[in-house]
């Protein structure tokens, strides 16, 4: 048998030689559910909905229905290896989802096989220990130590009973869930998504907890009143793996997977006499299916009887913009630029000074504030929120990395408007939870102004973000010029931010006037032709289609 390292290049060469369009390949390593609601069957349906090509490596054959798991029979070690080798030679994975691994011997075998693959391939492991109908699916009892297999997981997705079984800890409160999750992280698991469907502390919401060494937060979704939830764990893990295969970062893949699951559960159906299954519907989904971003303090309040309305009172919202139609939104690095651009009719502008002596910085911000008042313009100060409060700025713009250190309550109480940057679904949800004055969406195209940790979003993905950000005004930013402006405006975004399209132009004033005219023409054309709104543009596109459009745009 050929080594895996020799098979991978051969398979890659075969794929390069194909002239027809191909889809990202995702492997599902799991058991077969004869009832069709979970396991391999649910995985392949989910992957198809996401627009990837699913391949199956079956670990066990189960005799199960909607009411019982009658029998579980492992495939042989030789058969599992043969499935692996055969697929690897022709259909190597972009991402892998692992579900039922029915014995310690299988866990070790898969760990050995995974060790031969490139570490860049994400692996999502759903630790199936107990079927949702209550029957155990493991043939061998576990040990206190985590299986070696788990060290290959990019993400582990236990539900609460599985989290308790893996750690030996109670998981009935938010604090206990966090402690148990930290236990897994200290044992080498890279990231954990704790599924909250079994939680009893919050009756009306499903609260999922995502944690890694880099971040921790909760996602809240209304509980959907249905008993037909067989296969939800399998589908969620497969959806995350599919999202990663399409190039979404982990946070966004999780958010998309939750939205997919919420939509599927809202259309769940009966199969037999017991629990039925969710519907595997096309993507993407409408805004109401997306979860809400919450911090731990908010989840603790929910466990104590608070409602979502209590967590986000209108009194905590940032002041709205005086001019919601911001139009062209220049981002500049000096007051000199404000003096050149504000007389042209710009009503919103951002002063972004990254390095300056404190005294000079204070003078620049004070001058910018004065110019804003003179021209009745909305002047936002980037980052320097302390000086903005001290000097009485109209607004402050913050990046996601600044949200943890800025005194948001002080800004809100001072009546200062807040704009927040976002670079994907998860960050958009986080920004929206702050009830800001506007949300910036980007970067849409490659940009020279700063080193970005994320990939360009493209106009198709922007069209998905705009309705999701409602009711807050939106700003598109990143690499936008006169040639790209009309396509960006067609998404329904409220404002378009530009940097080098003005600052590096031969005649900045003329360039600004041209961009303003192009934007006005684009919006006028949309109204005259009654162009389909962005919310409708997102209904029929699968993430695979969106990724293709993003690649074409950038």
DARAJO-V476008 format. One record per pair of residues at least 6 apart in sequence whose C-alpha atoms are under 6 Angstrom apart, sorted by sequence separation. I is the first residue (numbers start at 1). J is the second residue. D is the distance in whole Angstrom. If there is no record, write none. Layout:
# DARAJO-V476008
i,j,d
I,J,D
I,J,D
This chain:
# DARAJO-V476008
i,j,d
33,39,5
64,70,6
130,136,4
164,170,6
171,177,5
210,216,6
270,276,4
422,428,5
502,508,5
32,39,6
47,54,6
63,70,5
130,137,5
210,217,6
269,276,6
372,379,6
31,39,5
32,40,5
63,71,5
129,137,6
209,217,6
269,277,6
30,39,6
31,40,6
62,71,6
129,138,6
197,206,5
209,218,4
244,253,6
268,277,6
502,511,6
30,40,6
44,54,6
62,72,4
196,206,5
208,218,6
243,253,5
268,278,4
446,456,6
61,72,6
196,207,5
208,219,5
268,279,5
445,456,5
61,73,5
196,208,5
207,219,6
267,279,6
444,456,5
60,73,5
195,208,5
207,220,5
240,253,5
265,278,5
443,456,5
444,457,5
60,74,4
194,208,6
206,220,6
240,254,5
264,278,5
382,396,6
444,458,5
60,75,5
194,209,5
206,221,5
264,279,5
380,395,4
381,396,5
382,397,5
383,398,5
59,75,6
193,209,6
205,221,6
264,280,6
380,396,5
381,397,6
193,210,4
205,222,4
206,223,6
240,257,5
192,210,6
204,222,6
205,223,5
239,257,5
333,351,6
418,436,5
419,437,6
422,440,6
192,211,5
204,223,5
329,348,5
330,349,5
331,350,5
332,351,5
333,352,5
418,437,5
419,438,5
420,439,5
421,440,5
422,441,5
423,442,5
474,493,6
191,211,6
329,349,5
332,352,6
333,353,5
417,437,6
419,439,6
420,440,6
474,494,5
475,495,5
476,496,5
477,497,5
481,501,5
191,212,4
236,257,6
395,416,5
397,418,6
399,420,6
473,494,6
475,496,5
476,497,6
326,348,6
394,416,6
395,417,4
396,418,5
397,419,4
398,420,5
399,421,5
395,418,6
397,420,6
369,393,6
57,83,6
95,121,5
97,123,6
263,289,6
27,54,6
31,58,5
94,121,6
95,122,5
96,123,5
97,124,5
98,125,5
99,126,5
262,289,6
24,52,5
25,53,5
26,54,5
27,55,5
28,56,5
29,57,5
30,58,5
31,59,5
97,125,6
100,128,5
125,153,6
463,491,5
23,52,5
24,53,6
25,54,6
27,56,6
29,58,6
30,59,5
31,60,5
32,61,5
33,62,6
34,63,6
35,64,6
99,128,6
124,153,6
348,377,6
350,379,6
459,488,6
23,53,6
31,61,6
32,62,6
34,64,6
35,65,5
123,153,5
124,154,6
126,156,6
259,289,5
347,377,5
348,378,5
349,379,5
350,380,5
351,381,5
352,382,5
123,154,5
124,155,5
125,156,5
126,157,5
127,158,6
259,290,5
347,378,6
348,379,6
350,381,6
447,478,6
122,154,6
447,479,5
335,368,6
445,478,5
446,479,5
482,515,6
438,472,5
440,474,6
441,475,6
442,476,6
443,477,5
444,478,5
445,479,5
157,192,6
159,194,6
438,473,5
439,474,5
440,475,4
441,476,5
442,477,5
443,478,4
102,138,5
103,139,6
154,190,6
155,191,5
156,192,5
157,193,5
158,194,5
159,195,5
438,474,6
440,476,6
442,478,6
486,522,5
102,139,6
103,140,5
151,188,6
155,192,5
157,194,6
111,149,5
151,189,6
228,268,6
107,149,6
492,534,6
491,534,5
230,276,6
228,275,5
230,277,5
227,275,6
228,276,4
229,277,5
228,277,5
229,278,6
27,93,6
26,93,5
25,93,5
26,94,6
30,98,6
467,535,5
25,94,5
26,95,5
27,96,5
28,97,5
29,98,5
30,99,5
31,100,5
26,96,6
28,98,6
30,100,5
221,291,5
220,291,5
463,534,5
219,291,6
220,292,5
219,292,5
219,293,5
464,538,6
218,293,6
218,294,5
218,295,6
11,89,5
217,295,5
11,90,5
7,89,5
460,546,6
458,550,4
318,412,5
458,553,6
319,417,5
318,417,6
202,303,5
201,303,5
445,554,6
320,437,5
317,435,5
318,436,5
318,437,6
293,429,6
293,430,5
97,238,6
97,241,6
95,241,6
95,245,5
94,245,5
328,495,6
329,496,6
330,497,5
327,495,5
328,496,5
329,497,4
330,498,5
331,499,5
325,494,6
326,495,5
330,499,6
252,425,5
252,426,5
251,426,6
287,468,5
46,235,6
43,235,6
37,230,6
38,231,4
42,235,6
37,231,5
43,238,5
66,272,6
67,274,5
66,274,5
66,275,5
49,282,5
37,277,6
284,542,6
283,542,5
51,544,5
